[in-house]
Amino acid sequence: MTSDSENVNIVDDEDNIPDRETCQKLVEQFAEVTGTDEACGQFYLQDRNWNLERSVNAFFEARSGGGVKVLTDGSEPELVVTFDSKMVSMLEKQKVSLVPPSTFKLLTWNIDGIEEHNLKKRTKAVKKIIEMENPDVVFLQELVPQTYSYLEEHLPQYMFVSSGLENYFNATLLRRTTIYFDGHNLTYYPNTRMGRSLLAIEAHIGDLKLYLLNTHLESTAEFAEPRMDQLRSCFSALTKNKPDATSILGGDLNLRDKEVTQVGLPEGVHDMWETCGSRKECKYTWDTLRNTNKEMGGKFKPRMRFDRVYLHQPKPAKVEPKHFGLVGIEKISCTQSFPSDHWGLVVYFEILRNGSAPQRNLNTASTSKQ
């Protein structure tokens, strides 16, 4: 414990307290690095003479080991209920910096949790791919309670926000060291027969404000009309958010091209597959010609672009899409199964600083791995 004389020295040393503007910047930096909020930052910083390094170290020290811990490096002993140590060990592998990243990556994937065949192995493969890709934002659809529990336990470097925990549902994951949660909203479609909803997340990466819309629209050809109504609701949410936020809509939209044509793409909304070059090898996301998880009788093998990502930006633009690709395209070792009957989509974005304009033709998209 800290001695009384040390307490007096810290309390009386008011000359070292920064001015209000500097304190506010330190609080904001603490929140960025730790993925917490300004109240938590003020709590740690005030008790450590506004030393950012000591405060951040104390925060992560408090969360190592789990259980209850007494911190003694501040002006008074503090009793802290700490997090599970597994989260800390994963966070230690992440690069923590006060400088916001210049790029970010989004992954969206229907992981077919309602299909029980090889579910455990397939879920493990999904987890491994997320770890390998290390996206900043993950949209998942068709989670079930057991897949959600497994992924939440084994991906502690992500914050999970779900649309439910029963039957099957969606979840959005935010990487704790790069993107920070500001709020969320869940809207169930009034015409849904399948429990479908729109999960909206407000978040930020440095100065970049994001509005992240994860959804799973009504399935099958016979539900085209309610699906198009749901798409209209999604486009409305995508385009009518805060004018300074970059909005991204993604998920298993179950769309046919003619349905998008009938609804109409709103002004300023861009399809990321098209924007990044319309590469043919990345077109179909539910592809029974290549993906054998769903056995289809007869010679006809449907190939559909069910999964999509749409972007709407403020002016001037804040991000530039750089690359669009697929994940989950290899069979799981020692099985005849792919991780899902859908391919996952991954989109890379560059964050534009100081209103800088895109520098290239997006049709010459990155040729990195599919």
ABEGO torsion letter per residue (X at the ends): XBBAAAAAAAAABAAABBBAAAAAAAAAAAAAAAGBBAAAAAAAAAAAGGBAAAAAAAAAAAABGEEBBBBAABABBBBBBBBBAAAAAAAAABBBBABBBABBBBBBBBAGAABABGAAAAAAAAAAAAAAAGBABBBBBGBBAAAAAAAAAABAABBBBBAEABEBBBBBBBBAAABBBAEBBBBBBAABAAGBBBBBBBBBBEABBBBBBBBBBBBEAAAAAAAAAAAAAAAAAAAABBAABBBBBBEBAGBBAAAAAAAEBBBGBBBAAAAAGGBAAAABABBAAABAABBBBEABBBBBBABBBBBBBBOBBABBBABBBBBGABBBBGBABBABABBBBBBBBBBBBGGBBBABBAABBBABBX
